[in-house]
Amino acid sequence: MLLNKNIAFALLILSLIFMGGLAVAQENAECLECHDEAYGEVEPALPYDSLLALTSHEGMDCVACHISIKELPHAEDLPDVVCFGCHEGELETYQWHGRFRLDECEDLPCCSDCHGHHYILPPSHNKSWVNPQNLPETCGRCHEDLDLVKKHEILFEKAVEVYKSSVHGQATLGGVHLAATCNDCHSAGGTAHRILGPGHPESPINHFNIPNTCGKCHRAIMQDYWEGIHGKLAARGEVDSPVCTDCHGEHGIISPSDPRSPVSPTRLAEATCAPCHESARLNEKYGVPTGRLRTYVDSYHGLKSKAGDLTVANCASCHGAHRILPHTDSTSSIHPSNLQETCGDCHPGITKALANTPIHGTPGISSTPLAGIIQDIYIVIIFVIIGSMVIHWLIDLRKKIKRVSQKQQVRRMTPGEVGQHTVLMISFIVLVITGFSLRFSDAFWVKLLFGWEGGFPLRGILHRVAAVILVLGSIWHVLFLFTARGKQFIKDIFPNKRDFEQLWQMLRYNIGNKSQPPRFGRFSYIEKAEYWALVWGTAVMAITGFFLWFDNLAVQWFPKGFLDVMLVIHYYEAWLATLAILIWHMYSTIFNPDVYPMNPSWYTGKMPLDVYKHEHPEDPVLKENDGKE
């Protein structure tokens, strides 16, 4: 009897299990009655039952994930699926994503954002969203969204796009799964569910952890780095010590053989090493001599490198690329006992004495004593020979100008007009020098003029004083225009149709299509164009200069960006005016063979009669007075 009861109980249990299985199967079947349409999460689109059979969740029931469904039909808006019911370990791990905790930011990705909704595959599958080859696109859904990037102040707006162009990205997208992807650099503790911001001490992209992060793939280089001076400084907590990303970049790391790379042979010195080793603050902090870049650039190696030679020695050739040690370390490649071997890599058979010749010495070609003596001799020779040439030609020029002045003269300008020209000339020269000194403050001629204590503030004062003088000179000229001579001047200088005809005649004459040049009156089209360009340029420079001088007043009356526009106009108008004077005016008054060595009217108000007749044969005044003043 007892046996029968046990058998009956067992049969009951088995029947319940069997009926439960039927119920579940019936429940799945009921889901598929509505949800069996083609699903486009994977290409080609598949029905749900076929889709789930391909995933990591094969054999699972719909309600295993959609636990909120208790009856059919169910509500249209279902609660989010809670994956942590099965993946409890991931719940404990996934507490942070970057700088934010899960409960601090509504925009943090959930499970389905990275793994997919139904077509969830293991990372090893090439169709998986978290497969290394597909990770850039997966992460890029958020990190390439400019709205999210700006909202959360993420510094890299196009990190994924830049990564795809890097050596790591190119290798990954090409199917090399050993190349670094997003998870390899950003995942803390060996899990992709723990991504920490750079400020977190356990983050793999924290400044002091970056060498170990890169070292997961580049072990030998990591070891060299930690043994070098940069690694030793980083190990003791110096935040200004360079790590991998300071030299190679972060997301856009490209091969050293690429000329765009900051560690390429031709860019290494200036793009990578110089920013730190030319820093006065860092050099003072660590007791490193300054001027290293300049001495390298001036050396044979530096000059050849700037010329594009990829084989000539650069910083890394002598100091090492990663195991960089000071010259006092006996294992350093630049220790005196090792220099012969270091230099011998490029110069086989080099002697120990030659190898120990200082490289980073006094700026110049070399710090070899004999070379320094020859340098000093050459400097003296240059000053003596070139100085003698200058003196010789100045004496010759003085004689020729005197001879020109002794010829019969015709008055071109009155003393008052000479004064106007002199004020304009001096103020313009001072404005050009002091103005461009601000823009090119590092140029040698600027340092020569203003590279002394208080020199640069004086530059600003001189510029403004010259501007005021130019404006006053312009007012003087405007008042002159109201005189009888001024009215005649404005009448004669005003452009007319004949000027365009004479321009065409001059062009034809210069190219040989016309035997005679045009016959100009008091002013040629050259002088007219120059005068009205001067009027325009002076007005533009005065107006823009006023707003730049009184910038506090300008920002109260004009919109944002107004001063930027004024600065651009002021700067490029200055270039236009300067080049016009150097090319247009200087040729016509000095370098034109017909007037060389110069037209003396700028300081005497007169010019030789024969030159004037040649230049202005149709001037009515010349005809009336027959060349007399």
Secondary structure, 3 states (H helix, E strand, C coil): CHHHHHHHHHHHHHHHHHHHHHHHHHHHHHHHHHHCCCECCCCCCECHHHHHCCCCCCCCCHHHHCCCCCCCCCCCCCCCCCHHHCCHHHHHHCCEEECEECCCCCCCCCHHHHHCCCCCCCCCCCCCCCCCCCHHHHHHHHHCCHHHHHHCCCCCCCHHHHHHCCHHHHHHHCCCCCCCCHHHHHECCCCCCCEECCCCCCCCCCHHHHHHHHHCCCHHHHHHHHHCHHHHHHHCCCCCCCCHHHHHCCCCCCCCCCCCCCCCCCCHHHHHHHHHHCCHHHHHHHCCCCCHHHHHHCCHHHHHHHCCCCCCCCHHHHHCCCCCCCCCCCCCCCCCCCHHHHHHCCCCCCCHHHHCCCCCCCCCCCCCHHHHHHHHHHHHHHHHHHHHHHHHHHHHHHHHHHHHHCCCEEECCCHHHHHHHHHHHHHHHHHHHHHHHHHCCCCHHHHHHHCCCCHHHHHHHHHHHHHHHHHHHHHHHHHHCCCHHHHHHHHHHCCCHHHHHHHHHHHHHHCCCCCCCCCCCCCCHHHHHHHHHHHHHHHHHHHHHHHHHCHHHHHHHCCCCHHHHHHHHHHHHHHHHHHHHHHHHHHHHHHCCCCCCCCCHHHHCEEEHHHHHHHCCCCHHHHHHCCCC
